[in-house]
């Protein structure tokens, strides 16, 4: 076996590779040079400099795995790799400790005014009274996001005697108990926290999650730390709050636009800034090199990958019968998360009818992919979806029976969170046409579309019509409608297929309609 390392990585990573395979380190290769030599190699390891393009991948006739010594894989044509059966791996946990420690370092520096005091003394001043700080001991830290980095920050903050309030809609109470934290609402964090730190991915639901409205709810003198993603905070709102004194200070490692050399936040005296250094430690670079090297050796030895970012094929013996159900399961998972939310303790998947005759594990994984992908920034695939669910304390069960009524195959999902339980069921017509046939207690027949509006409402005249009027006024076209109810005049569920997204302002208008109980906008990929 031969492995090519085309970017500089830690020598420890190279040493691990050399124990098992032949290793060539050749850096600064052009695309043409890499294309010419790649046919001789079974694996390729890169950092960010090498661009692994489709021509390189197509030339790699022996390639089994491409390893990225880092997190992002933007420099690798993952689609081309998947098409050619090449596993792409990364090292998502390699910078966890570095990012967590950087968060704690910034929080401590912010509490004690260390950067300003440093510059003052360097300038020949001795102004102790100007740099009065606060202790972290017994202060309340509000943590948004309790994943890899957030949980490490929590451990360190607890060791410093801080009280932890956390918001993460995607972990179970059992996992929260393991971390020793109190799960609460964002609003409660705003009201109680002395310090707030963000550890969430950046997506449509978290963009500007801290804005003028949220800051107004915070305690006077709150301090905010962001080492996660630029864009989580509305920088204009934060700037105004810092200038007014509402926010006592901020420590920022990430910005909406980088490099942030002209960002007005950098000029404020009560702001600490660093140029995206969360992963910039010697140890982090060693970690990512070692993790990728170990994964490459494992994969070349015939073992399943742990941190793959693309999806391996389904076993041939089940592929023809199971594959048509995979898009349905991903649809059900995404639909569930967007309608009912992502906080889950247990998922029971019932496979009834002909589908019960086949291996259903790929279908359970497909549901998890659809479910987890709606709120996780990391790539979720058939390799890592079960691991990610387990990390969040989600228990998954498969119940199989060949008996079924009215359908050839029926898949029912029952999801539990505390005392609550929600049900979703789906099937295929003509082996390919997806249908959602049950939403909670309601029988319905929904043809999933890219954009959908899901409501529960009072089944009386005028409710549906008034909703249609609002959508018409907003120039949102209705392509289809399905209704389910149990009794006349009671509660009903409705799914509208629409041709475009629904702005939040429009959703608010719909929620305020008389007789409307809930409204959810669903967008499928």
C-alpha positions in Angstrom: 0.0 0.0 0.0 1.2 3.5 -0.9 0.1 6.8 0.7 0.9 10.2 -0.8 1.0 13.2 1.6 0.8 16.3 -0.6 0.7 19.0 2.1 2.8 19.5 5.2 1.4 17.6 8.2 2.8 16.8 11.6 5.8 14.4 11.6 3.9 12.3 14.1 1.2 11.6 11.5 3.8 10.7 8.9 5.4 8.3 11.4 2.1 6.5 12.1 1.7 6.0 8.4 5.3 4.7 7.9 4.7 1.9 10.4 2.2 0.3 8.2 2.5 1.6 4.6 4.9 3.1 2.1 4.7 6.9 2.4 5.8 9.6 0.0 5.7 13.3 1.1 5.6 15.5 -2.0 4.3 19.0 -1.5 3.7 22.1 -3.7 2.5 19.9 -6.6 0.6 21.4 -9.4 -2.7 19.8 -10.5 -1.0 18.3 -13.6 1.9 16.9 -11.5 -0.5 15.4 -8.9 -2.7 13.9 -11.7 0.3 12.3 -13.3 1.5 10.5 -10.1 -1.8 9.7 -8.3 -2.5 6.5 -10.2 0.3 4.8 -8.1 -1.3 5.6 -4.7 -4.0 3.9 -2.5 -4.5 7.0 -0.3 -4.0 10.7 -0.4 -3.6 13.0 2.6 -4.0 16.8 2.2 -4.5 19.9 4.3 -6.0 23.0 2.7 -3.4 23.9 0.0 -3.9 20.9 -2.3 -7.1 21.1 -4.4 -8.3 17.6 -5.0 -10.2 18.1 -8.3 -12.3 15.7 -10.4 -9.4 15.1 -12.9 -7.1 14.1 -10.0 -9.8 11.8 -8.6 -10.6 10.2 -11.9 -6.9 9.6 -12.4 -6.6 7.9 -9.0 -7.5 4.4 -10.2 -6.2 2.8 -7.0 -7.4 5.4 -4.5 -9.5 4.1 -1.6 -9.4 7.1 0.7 -8.7 10.8 0.7 -7.9 12.2 4.1 -8.1 15.9 5.1 -6.0 16.8 8.1 -8.5 19.3 9.3 -12.2 19.8 9.4 -13.4 21.5 6.1 -13.3 19.6 2.9 -14.0 22.5 0.5 -10.8 21.7 -1.3 -11.9 18.2 -2.2 -14.4 17.3 -4.8 -16.4 15.0 -2.5 -19.1 14.4 -5.1 -16.5 13.1 -7.6 -14.9 11.0 -4.9 -18.3 9.5 -4.0 -19.0 8.7 -7.6 -15.7 6.8 -7.8 -16.2 4.9 -4.5 -13.5 6.8 -2.7 -14.0 7.5 1.0 -13.3 11.0 2.1 -12.4 11.5 5.8 -11.6 14.5 8.0 -10.6 15.2 11.6 -13.6 17.1 13.1 -12.5 16.6 16.7 -8.9 17.5 16.4 -9.4 21.1 17.4 -11.9 20.6 20.1 -9.7 21.2 23.1 -7.9 24.1 21.4 -11.2 25.9 20.7 -12.5 25.3 24.2 -9.3 26.6 25.8 -9.4 29.6 23.6 -12.9 30.3 24.7 -11.9 30.1 28.4 -8.8 32.3 27.7 -10.9 35.0 26.1 -13.5 34.9 28.8 -10.8 35.2 31.5 -9.1 38.0 29.7 -12.4 39.8 29.3 -13.3 39.5 32.9 -9.9 40.9 34.1 -9.3 43.5 31.3 -5.9 41.8 30.5 -5.3 43.1 27.0 -6.0 46.8 27.9 -3.9 46.5 31.1 -1.1 44.9 29.1 -1.0 47.7 26.5 -1.2 50.4 29.3 1.8 49.0 31.1 3.7 48.6 27.9 3.1 52.2 27.2 4.7 53.2 30.5 1.5 53.7 32.5 0.6 52.3 36.0 -3.2 52.7 36.2 -4.4 49.9 38.3 -7.8 51.5 39.1 -8.8 51.7 35.5 -8.7 47.9 35.1 -10.9 46.7 37.9 -12.2 43.3 36.8 -14.8 40.6 38.0 -14.3 37.1 39.2 -15.7 34.1 37.3 -16.3 32.3 40.5 -20.1 31.9 41.2 -21.0 33.8 38.0 -23.6 32.4 35.7 -22.4 31.2 32.3 -25.0 30.8 29.5 -23.8 28.3 27.0 -25.5 28.0 23.6 -24.6 24.6 22.1 -23.3 21.6 24.1 -21.6 19.6 21.4 -17.9 18.7 21.3 -16.5 22.2 22.0 -19.4 23.4 24.2 -19.2 20.5 26.5 -15.4 21.0 27.0 -16.0 24.7 27.8 -18.6 23.6 30.3 -16.2 21.2 32.1 -13.6 24.0 32.4 -16.1 26.6 33.5 -17.5 24.3 36.2 -14.0 23.8 37.5 -13.7 27.5 37.9 -16.9 27.5 40.1 -19.3 28.9 37.5 -23.0 28.1 37.4 -24.0 26.7 34.0 -27.2 27.4 32.1 -27.4 25.8 28.7 -29.6 25.8 25.7 -29.4 23.0 23.1 -32.6 21.6 21.7 -30.8 18.6 20.3 -29.5 16.8 23.4 -31.5 14.6 25.7 -32.0 15.3 29.5 -29.9 12.2 30.1 -26.9 13.8 28.3 -27.5 17.1 30.1 -27.4 15.2 33.4 -24.1 13.6 32.4 -22.7 17.1 31.8 -24.1 18.4 35.1 -25.9 21.3 33.5 -29.3 22.9 33.7 -31.1 23.0 30.3 -33.3 26.1 29.9 -34.6 28.5 27.3 -32.7 31.2 25.5 -34.8 33.8 27.2 -33.9 32.5 30.7 -30.2 32.6 29.8 -30.5 36.2 28.6 -32.2 37.1 31.9 -29.7 35.3 34.2 -26.3 35.0 32.5 -23.3 37.1 33.5 -21.4 35.7 30.6 -22.7 34.1 27.4 -20.7 31.9 25.0 -21.8 30.5 21.7 -20.9 27.1 20.3 -23.5 26.5 17.6 -23.2 25.9 13.9 -24.1 28.7 11.5 -27.2 28.0 9.6 -30.5 29.7 8.7 -31.9 29.3 12.2 -28.8 30.5 14.0 -27.7 33.5 11.8 -27.9 36.6 14.0 -29.3 34.5 16.8 -28.0 37.3 19.1 -29.5 40.6 17.9 -31.0 43.8 19.2 -34.1 42.0 20.7 -32.0 39.3 22.4 -29.5 41.9 23.8 -32.4 43.9 25.2 -33.4 40.9 27.3 -29.9 40.4 28.8 -28.7 41.6 32.2 -27.0 45.0 32.2 -23.3 44.4 32.1 -23.4 41.0 30.4 -20.2 39.8 28.6 -20.4 37.9 25.4 -17.8 35.4 23.9 -17.9 34.0 20.4 -15.3 31.5 19.2 -17.8 29.5 17.1 -18.9 31.1 13.8 -19.1 34.6 12.4 -22.6 35.7 11.8 -24.2 34.2 14.9 -24.2 37.7 16.4 -25.6 40.8 14.7 -22.4 42.9 14.8 -24.2 46.2 14.4 -26.5 45.5 17.4 -23.5 44.3 19.4 -21.5 47.4 18.6 -24.4 49.7 19.7 -24.8 47.7 23.0 -21.1 47.9 23.8 -21.1 51.6 23.2 -24.1 52.2 25.4 -22.8 50.0 28.2 -25.6 47.5 28.0 -23.0 44.9 27.2 -19.9 45.4 29.4 -17.6 43.6 27.0 -17.2 41.1 24.2 -14.5 38.7 23.2 -14.6 37.6 19.5 -12.5 35.2 17.6 -14.8 35.0 14.5 -16.5 37.7 12.4 -19.1 37.9 9.7 -16.4 39.0 7.2 -12.8 37.8 7.5 -10.2 39.2 7.5 -11.9 41.6 9.9 -9.2 44.3 9.7 -11.8 47.1 9.1 -14.4 45.9 11.5 -15.6 48.7 13.8 -15.8 46.2 16.8 -12.0 46.0 16.7 -11.8 49.7 17.6 -13.9 49.5 20.7 -12.0 49.6 24.0 -14.3 47.0 25.7 -13.8 44.4 22.9 -11.1 41.7 22.8 -10.4 40.3 19.3 -8.3 37.5 17.9 -7.9 36.6 14.2 -9.7 33.2 14.2 -7.2 31.4 16.3 -9.5 28.8 17.8 -7.7 25.8 16.2 -4.3 27.5 16.0 -2.2 25.4 18.4 0.6 23.0 17.8 -1.4 20.3 19.5 -4.4 20.8 17.3 -2.3 20.4 14.2 -0.7 17.2 15.6 -4.2 15.9 16.6 -5.6 16.3 13.1 -2.6 14.7 11.5 -2.6 11.7 13.9 -6.4 11.2 13.5 -6.3 11.2 9.8 -3.2 9.0 9.6 -4.9 6.4 12.0 -8.1 6.5 9.9 -6.3 6.0 6.7 -4.5 3.0 8.0 -7.7 1.6 9.4 -9.6 2.0 6.1 -6.7 0.5 4.1 -6.9 -2.5 6.5 -10.5 -3.0 5.6 -12.2 -1.4 8.5 -15.2 1.0 8.4 -14.4 4.7 8.6 -15.3 6.8 11.6 -15.2 10.3 10.3 -16.2 9.8 6.6 -18.0 12.8 5.0 -19.4 10.9 2.1 -21.8 7.9 2.0 -20.6 4.4 1.2 -22.8 2.2 -0.9 -25.4 -0.2 0.5 -24.5 -3.9 0.4 -25.4 -5.4 -3.0 -27.8 -8.0 -1.6 -30.1 -5.4 -0.2 -29.5 -2.5 -2.6 -32.2 -3.1 -5.2 -35.0 -3.5 -2.6 -33.9 -1.1 0.1 -32.5 1.8 -1.9 -35.9 3.2 -3.1 -36.8 3.7 0.6 -33.7 5.7 1.5 -35.0 9.1 0.1 -38.3 8.5 1.9 -36.6 7.9 5.2 -34.4 11.0 4.8 -37.6 13.0 4.0 -39.3 11.6 7.1 -36.4 12.5 9.3 -36.1 16.1 7.9 -39.9 16.6 8.0 -40.0 15.4 11.6 -37.2 17.7 12.9 -38.7 20.7 11.2 -42.3 20.1 12.4 -41.7 18.7 15.9 -38.2 19.8 16.8 -34.9 18.1 17.4 -35.0 17.4 21.2 -35.4 13.6 21.3 -34.8 10.8 23.9 -35.8 7.8 21.8 -36.7 6.9 18.2 -38.7 3.7 17.5 -38.8 2.7 13.8 -41.5 0.2 12.8 -40.9 -1.6 9.5 -44.1 -3.5 8.4 -44.8 -5.5 5.3 -42.4 -6.5 2.5 -39.7 -4.2 3.7 -39.3 -6.2 6.8 -37.8 -9.0 4.8 -34.6 -7.0 4.2 -31.8 -5.4 6.2 -33.4 -2.2 7.5 -30.3 -0.7 9.2 -29.6 1.6 6.2 -33.1 2.9 6.4 -32.8 3.7 10.1 -29.6 5.5 9.3 -31.3 7.4 6.5 -33.9 8.7 8.9 -31.1 9.9 11.3 -29.4 11.6 8.3 -32.5 13.6 7.5 -33.2 14.3 11.1 -29.7 15.4 12.2 -28.8 17.2 9.1 -31.5 19.9 9.8 -29.6 21.2 12.7 -26.0 20.0 12.6 -23.3 21.9 10.8 -21.0 18.8 10.4 -21.7 16.5 7.4 -24.1 13.7 8.5 -23.9 10.5 6.5 -24.5 6.8 6.8 -21.2 6.3 8.7 -21.5 8.9 11.3 -25.2 9.4 11.8 -25.6 6.5 14.4 -22.6 7.8 16.3 -23.9 11.4 16.3 -27.3 10.2 17.6 -25.6 8.1 20.4 -23.5 11.1 21.4 -26.7 13.1 21.9 -28.3 10.4 24.1 -30.8 9.3 21.4 -31.8 5.7 21.6 -32.8 4.1 18.3 -34.8 0.8 18.1 -36.0 -1.1 15.0 -39.2 -3.2 15.3 -39.8 -5.5 12.3 -43.0 -7.3 11.3 -44.2 -8.6 7.9 -47.8 -8.0 8.8 -49.4 -4.8 7.6 -52.8 -3.5 6.5 -53.6 -1.4 3.5 -50.0 -1.0 2.3 -47.3 -3.2 0.7 -44.7 -1.7 3.0 -45.3 0.8 5.8 -42.6 2.6 7.9 -43.8 4.2 11.1 -41.6 6.4 13.3 -42.5 7.1 16.9 -40.3 9.7 18.6 -40.3 10.3 22.3 -39.1 13.2 24.4 -40.0 13.0 28.1 -43.8 12.4 28.3 -44.3 13.6 24.7 -44.6 11.2 21.7 -45.0 12.1 18.1 -45.8 9.8 15.2 -45.0 10.0 11.5 -45.5 7.3 8.9 -44.6 6.9 5.2 -44.7 4.5 2.3 -43.9 4.2 -1.4 -46.4 4.0 -4.2 -45.2 2.2 -7.3 -41.8 1.6 -5.5 -40.7 5.2 -6.0 -43.4 7.8 -5.2 -43.1 9.0 -1.6 -46.1 9.5 0.6 -46.5 10.7 4.2 -49.6 8.8 5.4 -49.8 9.7 9.1 -48.9 12.8 11.2 -49.5 12.1 14.8 -53.1 10.9 15.2 -54.2 12.1 11.7 -54.4 9.9 8.6 -53.4 11.9 5.6 -51.8 11.4 2.2 -49.0 13.9 1.6 -46.8 14.1 -1.5 -43.6 15.7 -0.1 -42.4 18.8 -2.0 -39.4 21.1 -1.5 -41.4 23.7 0.3 -44.3 22.9 2.6 -46.4 24.6 5.2 -47.7 22.4 8.0 -50.5 23.6 10.3 -52.7 22.4 13.1 -55.9 24.4 13.3 -59.6 24.4 14.3 -61.6 22.7 11.6 -64.1 25.5 11.0 -65.0 27.6 8.0 -62.6 30.5 7.3 -59.4 29.3 8.8 -58.0 27.7 5.7 -59.4 30.5 3.5 -57.8 33.2 5.6 -54.4 31.4 5.4 -54.8 31.3 1.6 -55.5 35.0 1.5 -52.3 35.8 3.5 -50.2 33.6 1.1 -51.8 35.2 -1.9 -51.0 38.7 -0.6 -47.4 37.6 -0.2 -47.3 36.2 -3.7 -46.8 32.6 -2.4 -48.4 30.1 -4.7 -50.1 27.0 -3.3 -49.4 23.9 -5.4 -51.3 21.3 -3.4 -53.2 20.8 -0.2 -53.9 17.8 2.0 -56.1 17.8 5.2 -56.5 15.3 8.0 -59.1 15.3 10.8 -60.8 13.0 13.3 -64.0 14.9 13.8 -66.0 17.8 12.3 -65.2 21.0 14.0 -62.3 19.6 16.0 -58.6 19.9 15.5 -57.2 19.2 12.0 -53.8 19.0 10.4 -53.0 20.5 7.0 -50.0 20.3 4.7 -49.7 22.8 1.9 -47.2 22.3 -1.0 -46.0 25.8 -2.0 -43.7 27.1 -4.7 -41.4 29.3 -2.6 -40.1 29.8 0.9 -42.3 31.6 3.5 -40.7 34.6 5.3 -40.8 34.7 9.1 -43.0 37.8 8.9 -45.6 35.8 6.9 -45.4 32.9 9.3 -46.2 35.3 12.2 -49.3 36.5 10.4 -50.5 33.0 9.9 -49.8 32.1 13.5 -52.0 35.0 14.6 -55.0 33.8 12.7 -58.0 32.9 14.8 -58.3 29.2 15.0 -54.7 28.5 14.1 -52.8 26.4 16.7 -49.4 25.8 15.1 -47.6 26.7 11.9 -44.3 25.2 10.6 -42.4 25.9 7.4 -40.6 22.8 6.0 -37.9 22.9 3.4 -36.5 19.7 2.0 -33.3 19.4 0.1 
